[in-house]
Amino acid sequence: MCGRIGAQICSPTDITVSSPFRSVWVVAMDWSDVRIFLAVARSGTLGGAARSLQTSHPTVGRRLRALEEAMGHTLFQRTADGFVLTDEGHGIVALAEQMEEGALAMERRLAGQERNLEGSLRISTTDWFGAYVLPPILADFANAYPNVDVEILTGTRRFSLAQREADVAFRTVPFETADIVQRRLFRLEYGVYIAEEASDPKYGDGTGFRLITPSKRHFPDIAWLIESFPNARPVLQSNNRNVQGRMCRQGVGIAVLPRVVGNQISGIRRLELPTPPPARDIWMGYHRDLRGLQRLRAFIATLSDHLANETARGAAQR
């Protein structure tokens, strides 16, 4: 977040934070340290924190150890179930969250959070991302910036960012050209779905069942589906994930879908299988010449806030 714009927030003096157990002496910390601390506290694991921060597992572990050594306190208890806050860790959570709020406010201000932003913003993405992921983000953006006109371009065609066919794009693979500023947003989990009233297919077999697949089967999740149910017969193909989900609801066959899609379609249920389909990364990219475009920066800030809130809610539910 604020690390992208080089922001660093430090407390001006050492602060004593009271807890029910003891006083915790907090030394000055920069925002990158606070991000590590909060990410581990919310996810409970180094891996979960690394994914939310879009960095590596070893980096999070190394930074956390350095932070604890610098503070002179153990902030987490390492257990078989993950990382649990110690008394000292609990004592500084509120302070860390205050710093986070300030950092986000700074980023929003620098990103151009004025309501008088005008112009158009063209977003290129897949049909399912446009239908199931972007709507709540764009609703917040539209409320904050009513004078910005947003156009969503969906489909299998990859619109050119270099030729300004789109201002920002979301893909399941990294961008290959050097003039694109890109960011890995989150890990996309997939699930296997059938109609609610259907019986469970046998994993590793699939006899008597049918498969719903994309028109092109080179996707990792589709290859996994065919291998997991080798005796199921492919019966329907579509390049639209929404169509696949709707056909699954009609009892046509088994479909593998992004969970953010399948979990929002009524009438289908996700199978609990020994091995889940392979996950993929979601990437966002825009041309480097648009780095100063205020309406684009405002959209990215809105997106970042939304993803941070979703991550926090997911951690609270676990």
Secondary structure, DSSP 8 states (H G I E B T S, - for coil): -GGGGT-----SS-EEEE-SS-EEEE----HHHHHHHHHHHHHSSHHHHHHHHTS-HHHHHHHHHHHHHHHTS--EEEETTEEEE-HHHHHHHHHHHHHHHHHHHHHHHHTT--TT--EEEEEEE-HHIIIIIHHHHHHHHHHH-TTEEEEEEESSS---TTTTS-SEEEESS---STTEEEEEEEEE-EEEEEETTS----TTT-TT-EEEE-SS--SHHHHHHHHHSTTSEEEEE-S-HHHHHHHHHTTS-EEEEEHHHHTTSTTEEE---SS----EEEEEEEEGGGTT-HHHHHHHHHHHHHHHHHHHHHHHH-
